[in-house]
Amino acid sequence: MARVLIESIGRKPTVDYGIEIVERKGKGHPDYIADAVAENLSRELCKCYLEKFGAVLHHNLDKGLVVGGKSNPRFGGGEVLEPIHIIVAGRAITKSGGEVVPLGELVENSVKALIKRNFRFLDPDKHVKVYHKIREGSMDLVKIFQAGKTVPLSNDTSFGVSFAPLTPTEKLVLEAEKYLNSEGFKKELPEVGEDIKVMGLRNRNKVKLTISAAMISPLIPNKEHYISVKGEVCKKVKELAATLTDMDVDVKVNVGDRPRVGCFYLTVTGTSAEMGDDGNTGRGNRVNGLITPCRQMSLEATAGKNPVSHVGKIYNLLARILANKIYEEVKGIREVYVKILSQIGKPINKPLMTNVQTVMEKGRTLQSIKDDVKSIVDEEVAGVTRLTEDILRGVELF
């Protein structure tokens, strides 16, 4: 069986279809919190392993739950009545050669540090309780991990998926959330919390952005102020959109509000996790930062998996790198999709299959680009082990 299959697919580019749906969950969304907690803990555990043992040991911390608390937000104030519960679960080596990993302390410190970085009003000491259910890994997986002396052996039979380029709608949704959660925006409108979700619908040449934005109740004295902030959010996102696309963009914010009956999206801390919603690892953004039902994508959780041998993380990142590089460096391609499949116990630089699918520009043939695409695939797959360092340095995964 060939390890690389390059083919043209019989579909139009995404921008040529009438309907496109794109979603982005921001850093205060409970699903994003669950992903960020898992990934941050994995990186901190890797640092601990390197300090104590000189190498990253086997672990997978990709099972987690954010259980919403209870709060009483109101104009001009509010209280958190019951804390958010964050539960991290998975497998990890906790001792080796007499050295013990202080797992409980590591989990607690990692989660609290993450919350302090990402939130202004969510107090990790008052508003959050942290638990872990991390057990030793199964011996077969630990042995597979340890057997990869030169090149790590795949921890799973799994696949990674990505594509390039982003469409204008995808770029708009991604940049809108990042803008609303930027430091500069928070200085202008501090009333807007971190729990931002942007849903984009493109219908032909018109885009509707539906934005869910948790508002900080202590900073909003009354209904009029709240409505004014919503208006400012709409205005600023429309101004951003005008710099990114020529399409007609309509923006709506917190459409679930019912002012006549006193229903507003108010939070004390800036996240719906304080009362209204829960989160799970793996339910958030894919490796390109978006949820894209109109595209090929994986349901694999990249967050929390070990960055040495777990292809559920590594191959998704590799697929993103391959797709972007192929699109940028090989002329004549309108869209490219990459899927990489592993077999458990096999070297990660020898996937069972790498499938590159292209949508070609009119007049260009697949044959004219095959050698260039194959060269890029061979180079990136051969160097896949370098991604471990990229992940430990904090490359964006969702």
N, C-alpha and C positions, 0 to 999 in steps of 0.2 A: 504493500500500500504506500502510495506517495505521501510524504510528510507535509508537503505544501501543495494545496490546490488553489489555483488562481482562475477565477471565472467571471464572466459578465452575467449580471442578473437582469431579467426582463421586467424591470419596473421603471417608472418615472422617478426623477429626483423628488424628494419630499416637498420641495417648494412648488412643484407643479401639480400637486394634489389639491383638491378644493378645501379640505379640512385638515387642520393640524392642532393637536392638543399637547401642551407642555406644562410641566409642574416643577416647582422648586420649593423645597421646605427649608426655611431659614434656621439659623443657629439656635433660636429659642424654641423651635418646634419640638415636642416631646420625642418624636422619632429621630430627629437630628441629635437631640441630647443623648439618646440611647446609643447611637452610632459613635458619637464623639467620646462618650465615657469609655466604651469598649476599646476604641482605637488609642485613646490617650493612655489607658491603663496598659495596653500591650506595649506601647513605646517605653513607658516607665519601667515595666517589667524587663524589657530587653536591656535597658541601661543597667538595671540591678544585676541581671545575669552577667553582663560584660564586666562589671566591677568585681563581682564575687568569683566568677568562674572563667572569665576570659572568653566566653562565647555565649551566643544566644541559645537557650535551651528550648525544648519543645513546649509549646503552649497554644491554646486556642481559646480566646475569651469572647467569642462572637455570639454569645447568648446573653441577652440583658433585657431588663424591664424597667420602665419608668412608670410608677403608680402614682397617679395624681393625688394631690392632697385636698384640703378644704379651705376655702377662703371667703372673706366677706368684703369685696371691693365696693367702694361707694365714692361718689364725687367728693374730692378733697381729702380722701383718706382710705381706710380699710385695713384689715388684718388678715394674716394667714392663721387659720384656726387649727389646722392639722398639717403636718409637713408632707412634702413629696418623699416617696420612698424610691430609692434607686437600688436595684438589685443587679449585681454582675454575676454571671454564671459561666462556667467553662472548665477547661482542663489546663493544668500547668504543673511543671516540676517545681516542688517547693523546698527540696533539700538535695544536696549532693556533696559527697565527701566530708560529711560532718557539718557543712555550712547550711544554714537555714535561711530561707527567704522570708522576711517579715511581711507576709502577704496582707494581713489585715491592715497594718499601718500603711502599706503601699496603696491599697485600694482606697482607703479613706483620704489620704493626702492627694492622690491623683484626681479623684472626683472633685474634691473641694477646690483644688487649684484650677481645674477646668472651669468650674462655675464662676470663680472669681474673674477669670479672663473673659468670659463670654457674657456676663450679666452685670448690670449696674445695681439692680434692686433685689435680686435674689440672693439672700444671705445663706451661704452653705452651712453655717453653724446653727442658724435658727430655723431655716425653712426646709432643710433636707436631712433625711436619714439614709445612711449608706449601709448596704449589706453585701456580702458575697457568698456565693455557693460554688467555690472553685475547688475541684477535686483533682487528684492525680490522673494523668492520662493513661489510656489503655496501653498495655505493654507492647502490643504489636505496632501501634503508631509511634511510640517512643523509640522502639528499635529501628523502625524505618527512618526516623529523624536522625538517629545516631549513626546510621549506616552511610549517610551521605557525606563522606569525608571530603571528597574533592568537589563534587557538584551535588547539591541537595537533591534528595529523592522526593518525588511528589507525595504530599500528605493525603491526597484524595484523588479520586477520579472525578474530575470536574472540568468546567470550561470558563473561559473569559470572553467577553463580548464588548466591542465598542465600534464607533463609527466616526467619520469626519466628512465634511465640515459641519459645524453647527449651522442651522438655518437662521435667518434673521429673527424669526419668532423665538427660537431657542436662545439666541444671544440676548434678546430683549428680556425674557423671563429671568435668565441667569443674572444679568446686570441689574435688573430692577431690585431683586432681593438683596444683592450685595450692596447696592446704593442705599437702600433703606436701613441696612444694618451697619453702614459705615460710620466711622467716628465723626466725620464731618456732618453727616445728616443728624446724628443724635445730638450734636451741639446746637443745631438749628431747631430741631423739634424733639426735645428730650422726652416729651409725652409719649412717643411711640416706642413700644417695647421691642424685645428681641424676637418674640414669636411672630415671625412673618411667613406667610405662605403666598406664593404667587402662582396663579393658574392662568395659563394663556390659551386662548382659542383663536386660531386664524381661520376665518371663513372667507375664502378667496383672497381679497386684498385688504380685508379689515380684520383688526385684532381687538379682541376684548380681553383685558387683564382684570381678573377678579382677585383682589388683594385682601387677605385676612391679616389684620395688624392688631395685636394685643396692645391696648392703651394702659398707661400707668395712672391708676386712679388717684393717688395722692397729688399728682401734678395737674389734675383736671378739676377745676372747682365746680363746674356746672355743665349742663347739657349744651349750652351755646358754645362753650369753649371746646367741647368734644367735637361738635359738628364743624367748628372752624378748623381744628386739627385735621379732620378727615379731608376737608377741602384742600388744605395745604398739601397733604400727601398726594391727592389726585393731581394737583397742579404740578408738583415737582416731578412726579413720575411721567407725566405727559411731556414735560420739558426734556427729561432724559430720553424718552422715546424719540423725540424729534431729532436728537443727535445720532440715533442709532438706525433709524429706518424711515423710509418715505411712505410707509403704509399708514392708513388711517387707524389710529390707536385710541380706543375708548377705555377709560380706567374707572373701576368701581371699587370702593373700599368698605369693608365690613357690611356687606349687603344683608346680613342677618339682623341688623339693628332694627328695632321697632320703637322709635321715640315716643309714640303716643302711649305706649304701655310701659315705658321706662326700661326698655331692653337695649343695652349697649354693651359692646365688647370691652369691658373694664377688667383689669387685673391689677393686683397689688404689686406684683413682682416682674411683670413683663412676659410671662409665659402661661399658656393655658394649662400647663402641668400643675399649677397650683390648685386647680379644681376641675377644669373642664375636659381634660384629655389625658390619655396615657400614651406610652411610647414603647416600641420594640426595636431591638437591633435588626437591621436589614430591611426595614420598611420605608427608609428614607431615600435620599437621592442615590442614583447610580454613580459609577466611577467618573462620569463627566459632569457631575454636579446637578443632574436633572433627572426627572422621571419622564420618559418619552414613549408613550404607548404606540406612536406611529413609526417607531424604529425598532430594530432588533436590539434586545437588551437582555441581560442576565438578571435573575432574581436572587443571585448569590449576595450575601452580606460580605463586603470587603472588610468592614471594621472589626478589629479585635483578633483577626486570624494572625498566626505567626508570619512574619515577613521573610522567613528563610525558605520555607518549603510548602506553604499552603497556597496552592495554585488558585484557589477561590479568591485570593487577594492578588497574588502576583500576576496571574494571567489576565485579569481584568485591567490592571494597570498597563501591562505589556500590550494588550489589544488597543488601548487608548493611544499609547505611544506609536504603535505601528500605523494605526489609522491616520493619525495626524501627519506622521512623517511621509507616508505614501501619498497622501493628498497634496502635501506642500511641495514634494520633490519630484513627483512624476506628473508630467503634463498630459492633459487629455482626459482627466478623471473628474467627473462632477460629484460623485459620492463614492465612498469606500466603506465597506463593512468588514470587520475582522472577527473571526471566531477561532479560539485556540483551545484544544482539548488535551487533557492529560490522561495518564493511567497511573494509578496509585503504585508507588514503589519504583517508578521509572525516573531517570534524571530529568530535572525540570528544564534543561536545555535541549531536551529531545521530546517535544510534544508528540502525541499520537497523530495529531493533525493540526495544521494551521490553514484555515480557509479564508482567502481574501476574495471578496465579491465586489465588483465595480459596476458603477453606472457611468458609461462612457459619454464623452462629448460627441456630438454629431460629427461624422466623418473620421473619427478615431477608432482604431481596432484594438482588441484585446492583445493580439499578437505583438503589437508594437510596443507594449508596455510590460509584458510578462517578465522579461529579464531584469528590468529595473526593480520591479516589485519583489521578485524573488531575492534579489541581492539585498534589499532592505530587510526582508523577513529573516534571511540567514544571519545577517549582522546583528540584528536586535535580539533574536532568539539565542544566539551564541553568547551574548553578553547579559543574559537575563539576571544573573546573580548580582549584578550591580544595583538592581532595584531595591535590594534589602537596605542598602545605605540610603537611598533616596527616601524610602519609607521612614526610616529612623530619623532622618532629618526633617520630616514633617510634610512631605509632598501631599497635596490635596487628593483625597480619595472619594469625597462625596460632597 
